[in-house]
Amino acid sequence: MIRGIRKIKNPLTFYCISAVALIFILFPVVWLLLTSFKTQIDAIARPPVFLFTPILKNYVKIFTDPTILIGTNLINSAIVAVGSTLLAVSLGSLAAYSIARFTYWGRKNIAFWILSIRMLPPIAIALPIVLVIKTAGLTDTLLGLTLVHAAANLPWATWMLLGFFREVPWELEEAAMIDGCSRIKSLLRIIIPIASAGVVSTTIFCIILSWNEFMYALLLTAIRAMTLPAASYSLVGFGYITWGEIAAAAIIIMAPVTIFALLVQKYIVRAWVPLAIKG
Amino acid sequence: MVNVPRKYIPYLYVAPAIIYLLTFSIFPLIFSLNLSFRKYYFVRPELGQPFVGLSNYIQILTDPSALNALKVTLIFTFGAVAIETLIGLGLALFFDRFRQMRGAALIRTALLTPMFIPPVVIGVMFRFLFNPDVSVVNYLLRVVGLPSVGWISRADTAMFSIVLIDVWEWTPFIFLMLLAGLQSLPRDQFEAAKVDGASPWGTFRYVTLPMLMPALIVTILVRIIDAIRTFDYITILTYGGPGESTMIYSLYIYILNYKYNQMGLACAASFILLIVVTLITNLYVKLISKKYEI
């Protein structure tokens, strides 16, 4: 375990401890998945059943029941995630470019001010934001939630992009500018393509955060603009829905983002890790 | 583009982000600060918003529920982060040592799963697992001869249950950060310690730990700041109960506002939270601004 000591490097130790960790981490997910294929009788059976005849009824029910709008919620979630991410990454790129490439008065303070916004507890600003959105007539609209999610993700996006942009060699940009490239062109044609892996990481990160976000979705949407997390909260409150159906809904919310995240985890790790190493 | 004097160009690039954040963070904060000195029932606008000075703050600071919420938040935050750090550090050291094992990368990826699962789903998931009647966890405990646990249905075990959930969700984050930190450390120091005949514990205590310290501190601070604001799965799982045993501060503010319609009070309570978080954030920024040359 401790570096440089090579004696007890037994593969068996490694696989045993890994197995224990994997069981703890994955069991809740597996159980949820199993429950989503169970009838109500199997779901609440005592003792719990591990072997049963799987049914698809739960999934069919949540997609076809007219009182459950999971299809609409799914589309809403996707629109808000993509929209807010585009906004956060564009504004974040401009800001990160400015902080990474220029020296000017107040630069450092601006950078740390942006970072400290990320640390604000959302509940502390949520109440007035609800009023702002209401005054603007944007309650229960996708635009309202998109704007708020973008604001929530902008600080972190800026900081991630800042880290990636700083790694692009200065000389490349200078050469382009001598050739008559303007600043904004050099950002779009030189910096972003070279730092593309970093931009992808940041984008994925923002999409996941928006997809998973619950509190603002709960406060700002009612019916039309409801995203999956808020919708599932009201589902849990309904008496008539079965455990299997709740589990199926949870799997629908979880599957896209979790599978996507695991596939591209290399990029996500790249987005977080600089903070650990450079911090 | 219009001709902007050269020295203003950088400000032009950073301005959209600043304006956006001012609109959605600082402006609401000022609004909320103003309301925190007023009485405001937003369901009865005809009463207006009379100025009441510090009375909201005094009311919060003398409200046993608020003090309970602060206590719950502190126990939850420090309990969860302490356990996560210990397990996360252990796992990181373990995976760093065994990094050449076949399948290590795949196992590491699988261990990161909880971080990506929506908190709402985590709430639903543990509702099944921690349901005292049909809990599969209790069943498995009985199978190995241990007593059943009341989990979220009893005031004395509810806190333990939500800490356990946080540990499940966020230990992977600490593991990931510390593993990256460990792998970026220079190798030669470990070789030197080995040549000098240092014991494994000695190498860890006097070589690994000091070098890992900056990454460790930053990771822990990020976790503390995020744990304090936990809201989603506690709302879904316990809604602060049983009694007020898991009434975390965010949920307390939410209930003040949405159940009791006391927006002035809720804003005052928010500012008390903000002061605490700002102190921790300042510490964090001070630490990283030293290392992070921007």
Interface residues (C-beta under 8 A of the other chain):
Chain A: M1 I2 R3 G4 I5 K9 P11 F14 Y15 I17 S18 A21 L22 F24 I25 L26 P28 V29 W31 L32 T35 A43 I44 A45 R46 P47 P48 L91 G92 L94 A95 Y97 S98 I99 A100 R101 F102 Y104 R107 K108 I110 A111 F112 I114 L115 S116 I117 M119 L120 P121 P122 I123 A124 I125 L127 P128 I129 L131 V132 L147 V148 A150 A151 L154 P155 T158 L162 R166 S182 R183 I184 I208 W211 N212 F214 M215 L228 P229 S232 Y233 V236 W243 I246 A247 A249 A250 I253 M254 V257 T258 A261 L262 Q265 V269 W272 V273 L275 A276 I277 K278 G279
Chain B: M1 K7 I9 P10 Y11 L12 Y13 V14 P16 A17 I18 Y20 L21 T23 F24 S25 F27 P28 L29 F31 S32 L35 F42 L91 L93 F94 D96 R97 F98 M101 A104 I107 T109 A110 L111 L112 T113 P114 M115 F116 I117 P118 P119 V120 V121 G123 V124 M125 F126 R127 F128 L129 D133 V134 V136 Y139 W168 P172 F173 L176 M177 L178 A180 G181 L182 S184 R187 F190 E191 A193 K194 A198 P200 W201 T203 F204 T208 P214 A215 I217 V218 T219 V222 I225 I228 R229 F231 D232 T235 I236 S250 I253 Y254 N257 M263 A266 C267 S270 F271 L273 L274 V277 T278 I280 T281 N282 Y284 V285 L287 I288 S289 K291 Y292 I294
